[in-house]
Amino acid sequence: QHWQKLSWMVRADAKAARFAKLLGVELALQEGEPRRALVQLGVDPALESASERLPRPELMLLSQAVQRLPPSPASQILLASTLQRMQSWVTLNPADGTAWHQLAQLASASQQPLRALRAEAEVQAVQYDYPAAIDRLKAAQEFARQKGLGGQAGEYIDASIIDTRLRQLEAQVKEALREQALQR
């Protein structure tokens, strides 16, 4: 009731109305109603109808809502679409640890373990925990070796990215250790 009253009171102020809408989405999620959250975000859970580019707060809330939907063909389509949006976001904003975390959860929910492990590694890298990031990437490599990639093109791409990223992080760690040694 209070949220509805607030929304009505700020309807003439676009910025305040947006914040009220976001509050409504958070309340819907807190109340365990992901479909209501999606409707408030302007997404029809039955039809993927959200705009391609969403501001970060809306994208984060969309990710949370999609993960809470019961399994269905429509929710799987929405999950895939949200995963793609989140992937685009982290490509443009690689230092956004929260977005990488959301990507890891979306990839896991989408049965994409390599992408999930890589995203978990990026969370650690953003936090400057390079040993943990390297550990996650090595775990992803081992998973890919054990599982085999089954000919799925997306998994080959993910595995290649993991290999490249592992080499980059290992080189960063070696360089940092070399600089520390020179300073002593």
C-alpha positions as a Markdown table, in Angstrom:
| # | Residue | x | y | z |
|---|---|---|---|---|
| 1 | Gln | 0.0 | 0.0 | 0.0 |
| 2 | His | 2.8 | 2.4 | 0.9 |
| 3 | Trp | 4.6 | 1.6 | -2.3 |
| 4 | Gln | 1.5 | 2.3 | -4.4 |
| 5 | Lys | 1.0 | 5.6 | -2.6 |
| 6 | Leu | 4.6 | 6.5 | -3.1 |
| 7 | Ser | 4.4 | 5.6 | -6.8 |
| 8 | Trp | 1.3 | 7.8 | -7.2 |
| 9 | Met | 2.9 | 10.7 | -5.4 |
| 10 | Val | 6.0 | 10.8 | -7.6 |
| 11 | Arg | 4.4 | 9.9 | -10.9 |
| 12 | Ala | 5.1 | 13.4 | -12.3 |
| 13 | Asp | 8.9 | 13.3 | -11.6 |
| 14 | Ala | 10.5 | 10.8 | -14.0 |
| 15 | Lys | 13.6 | 10.2 | -11.9 |
| 16 | Ala | 11.6 | 9.7 | -8.7 |
| 17 | Ala | 9.1 | 7.5 | -10.6 |
| 18 | Arg | 12.0 | 5.3 | -11.8 |
| 19 | Phe | 13.3 | 4.9 | -8.3 |
| 20 | Ala | 9.8 | 4.0 | -7.0 |
| 21 | Lys | 9.5 | 1.4 | -9.8 |
| 22 | Leu | 12.8 | -0.1 | -8.8 |
| 23 | Leu | 11.7 | -0.2 | -5.2 |
| 24 | Gly | 8.5 | -2.0 | -6.4 |
| 25 | Val | 10.6 | -4.6 | -8.2 |
| 26 | Glu | 12.7 | -5.2 | -5.1 |
| 27 | Leu | 9.6 | -5.6 | -3.0 |
| 28 | Ala | 8.1 | -8.0 | -5.5 |
| 29 | Leu | 11.3 | -10.1 | -5.4 |
| 30 | Gln | 11.4 | -9.9 | -1.6 |
| 31 | Glu | 7.8 | -11.2 | -1.5 |
| 32 | Gly | 8.7 | -14.1 | -3.8 |
| 33 | Glu | 6.8 | -12.8 | -6.8 |
| 34 | Pro | 9.3 | -12.8 | -9.7 |
| 35 | Arg | 6.6 | -12.5 | -12.4 |
| 36 | Arg | 5.3 | -9.3 | -10.8 |
| 37 | Ala | 8.8 | -8.0 | -10.6 |
| 38 | Leu | 9.2 | -8.7 | -14.4 |
| 39 | Val | 6.0 | -6.9 | -15.2 |
| 40 | Gln | 7.1 | -3.9 | -13.2 |
| 41 | Leu | 10.4 | -4.0 | -15.2 |
| 42 | Gly | 8.4 | -4.0 | -18.4 |
| 43 | Val | 9.1 | -7.6 | -19.2 |
| 44 | Asp | 6.3 | -10.0 | -20.1 |
| 45 | Pro | 7.4 | -13.4 | -18.6 |
| 46 | Ala | 5.6 | -15.2 | -21.4 |
| 47 | Leu | 7.1 | -13.1 | -24.2 |
| 48 | Glu | 10.6 | -11.7 | -24.1 |
| 49 | Ser | 9.7 | -8.0 | -24.5 |
| 50 | Ala | 12.3 | -6.1 | -22.5 |
| 51 | Ser | 14.3 | -3.5 | -24.4 |
| 52 | Glu | 17.7 | -4.7 | -25.5 |
| 53 | Arg | 19.7 | -2.1 | -23.4 |
| 54 | Leu | 18.8 | -1.8 | -19.8 |
| 55 | Pro | 20.4 | 0.4 | -17.2 |
| 56 | Arg | 22.5 | -1.5 | -14.7 |
| 57 | Pro | 19.9 | -1.4 | -11.8 |
| 58 | Glu | 17.2 | -2.8 | -14.0 |
| 59 | Leu | 19.5 | -5.4 | -15.5 |
| 60 | Met | 20.6 | -6.6 | -12.0 |
| 61 | Leu | 16.9 | -6.9 | -10.9 |
| 62 | Leu | 16.0 | -8.6 | -14.1 |
| 63 | Ser | 18.7 | -11.2 | -13.5 |
| 64 | Gln | 17.4 | -11.8 | -10.0 |
| 65 | Ala | 13.8 | -12.1 | -11.1 |
| 66 | Val | 14.6 | -14.5 | -14.0 |
| 67 | Gln | 16.5 | -16.8 | -11.8 |
| 68 | Arg | 13.5 | -17.1 | -9.5 |
| 69 | Leu | 11.0 | -18.1 | -12.2 |
| 70 | Pro | 9.7 | -21.6 | -12.2 |
| 71 | Pro | 11.1 | -23.7 | -15.0 |
| 72 | Ser | 9.2 | -23.4 | -18.3 |
| 73 | Pro | 10.0 | -22.9 | -22.0 |
| 74 | Ala | 9.3 | -19.2 | -21.7 |
| 75 | Ser | 11.4 | -18.8 | -18.6 |
| 76 | Gln | 14.3 | -20.6 | -20.4 |
| 77 | Ile | 14.1 | -18.1 | -23.3 |
| 78 | Leu | 14.1 | -15.2 | -20.9 |
| 79 | Leu | 17.0 | -16.7 | -19.0 |
| 80 | Ala | 19.0 | -17.1 | -22.2 |
| 81 | Ser | 18.2 | -13.5 | -23.2 |
| 82 | Thr | 19.1 | -12.1 | -19.8 |
| 83 | Leu | 22.4 | -14.1 | -19.8 |
| 84 | Gln | 23.2 | -12.5 | -23.2 |
| 85 | Arg | 22.5 | -9.1 | -21.8 |
| 86 | Met | 24.6 | -9.7 | -18.8 |
| 87 | Gln | 27.4 | -11.0 | -21.0 |
| 88 | Ser | 27.2 | -7.8 | -23.0 |
| 89 | Trp | 27.3 | -5.7 | -19.9 |
| 90 | Val | 30.4 | -7.3 | -18.5 |
| 91 | Thr | 32.1 | -7.0 | -21.8 |
| 92 | Leu | 31.6 | -3.3 | -21.7 |
| 93 | Asn | 32.2 | -3.1 | -17.9 |
| 94 | Pro | 34.8 | -5.7 | -17.0 |
| 95 | Ala | 35.4 | -4.3 | -13.5 |
| 96 | Asp | 31.8 | -4.8 | -12.4 |
| 97 | Gly | 32.2 | -7.7 | -9.9 |
| 98 | Thr | 28.5 | -7.7 | -9.1 |
| 99 | Ala | 27.6 | -8.2 | -12.7 |
| 100 | Trp | 30.2 | -11.0 | -13.1 |
| 101 | His | 28.6 | -12.6 | -10.0 |
| 102 | Gln | 25.1 | -12.4 | -11.6 |
| 103 | Leu | 26.6 | -13.7 | -14.9 |
| 104 | Ala | 28.0 | -16.7 | -13.0 |
| 105 | Gln | 24.5 | -17.4 | -11.5 |
| 106 | Leu | 22.8 | -17.0 | -14.8 |
| 107 | Ala | 25.3 | -19.3 | -16.6 |
| 108 | Ser | 24.9 | -21.9 | -13.9 |
| 109 | Ala | 21.1 | -21.8 | -14.2 |
| 110 | Ser | 21.5 | -22.1 | -18.0 |
| 111 | Gln | 23.6 | -25.2 | -17.6 |
| 112 | Gln | 26.8 | -23.5 | -18.9 |
| 113 | Pro | 29.3 | -24.5 | -16.3 |
| 114 | Leu | 32.4 | -23.3 | -18.1 |
| 115 | Arg | 31.0 | -19.8 | -18.5 |
| 116 | Ala | 29.9 | -19.9 | -14.8 |
| 117 | Leu | 33.4 | -20.9 | -13.7 |
| 118 | Arg | 35.0 | -18.2 | -15.8 |
| 119 | Ala | 32.6 | -15.6 | -14.4 |
| 120 | Glu | 33.4 | -16.7 | -10.8 |
| 121 | Ala | 37.1 | -16.3 | -11.7 |
| 122 | Glu | 36.4 | -12.8 | -13.0 |
| 123 | Val | 34.7 | -11.9 | -9.7 |
| 124 | Gln | 37.9 | -12.9 | -7.9 |
| 125 | Ala | 40.1 | -11.0 | -10.4 |
| 126 | Val | 38.0 | -7.8 | -9.9 |
| 127 | Gln | 38.7 | -8.1 | -6.2 |
| 128 | Tyr | 42.4 | -8.5 | -6.9 |
| 129 | Asp | 42.4 | -12.1 | -5.5 |
| 130 | Tyr | 44.4 | -13.4 | -8.4 |
| 131 | Pro | 45.3 | -16.8 | -6.8 |
| 132 | Ala | 41.6 | -17.5 | -6.3 |
| 133 | Ala | 40.8 | -16.4 | -9.9 |
| 134 | Ile | 43.6 | -18.6 | -11.2 |
| 135 | Asp | 42.2 | -21.5 | -9.2 |
| 136 | Arg | 38.8 | -21.0 | -10.7 |
| 137 | Leu | 40.2 | -20.9 | -14.2 |
| 138 | Lys | 42.2 | -24.0 | -13.6 |
| 139 | Ala | 39.1 | -25.7 | -12.3 |
| 140 | Ala | 37.3 | -24.7 | -15.5 |
| 141 | Gln | 40.1 | -26.2 | -17.6 |
| 142 | Glu | 40.0 | -29.4 | -15.6 |
| 143 | Phe | 36.2 | -29.6 | -15.9 |
| 144 | Ala | 36.5 | -29.1 | -19.7 |
| 145 | Arg | 39.1 | -31.9 | -19.9 |
| 146 | Gln | 37.1 | -34.3 | -17.9 |
| 147 | Lys | 33.8 | -33.6 | -19.5 |
| 148 | Gly | 35.0 | -33.2 | -23.0 |
| 149 | Leu | 33.4 | -30.5 | -25.0 |
| 150 | Gly | 31.0 | -32.6 | -27.0 |
| 151 | Gly | 31.3 | -30.5 | -30.2 |
| 152 | Gln | 29.4 | -27.6 | -28.8 |
| 153 | Ala | 30.8 | -24.4 | -30.4 |
| 154 | Gly | 30.0 | -22.2 | -27.4 |
| 155 | Glu | 32.0 | -24.5 | -25.1 |
| 156 | Tyr | 35.0 | -24.4 | -27.3 |
| 157 | Ile | 34.8 | -20.6 | -27.3 |
| 158 | Asp | 34.5 | -20.5 | -23.5 |
| 159 | Ala | 37.4 | -23.0 | -23.1 |
| 160 | Ser | 39.6 | -20.8 | -25.3 |
| 161 | Ile | 38.7 | -17.7 | -23.4 |
| 162 | Ile | 39.5 | -19.5 | -20.1 |
| 163 | Asp | 42.9 | -20.5 | -21.4 |
| 164 | Thr | 43.7 | -17.0 | -22.6 |
| 165 | Arg | 42.5 | -15.4 | -19.4 |
| 166 | Leu | 44.4 | -17.9 | -17.3 |
| 167 | Arg | 47.6 | -17.0 | -19.1 |
| 168 | Gln | 46.9 | -13.2 | -18.7 |
| 169 | Leu | 46.4 | -13.6 | -14.9 |
| 170 | Glu | 49.4 | -15.8 | -14.4 |
| 171 | Ala | 51.5 | -13.2 | -16.3 |
| 172 | Gln | 50.1 | -10.4 | -14.1 |
| 173 | Val | 51.0 | -12.4 | -11.0 |
| 174 | Lys | 54.5 | -13.1 | -12.3 |
| 175 | Glu | 55.0 | -9.4 | -13.1 |
| 176 | Ala | 53.8 | -8.3 | -9.7 |
| 177 | Leu | 56.2 | -10.8 | -8.0 |
| 178 | Arg | 59.0 | -9.5 | -10.2 |
| 179 | Glu | 58.3 | -5.9 | -9.2 |
| 180 | Gln | 58.2 | -6.9 | -5.5 |
| 181 | Ala | 61.5 | -8.6 | -5.8 |
| 182 | Leu | 63.1 | -5.5 | -7.5 |
| 183 | Gln | 61.8 | -3.2 | -4.7 |
| 184 | Arg | 63.5 | -5.3 | -2.0 |
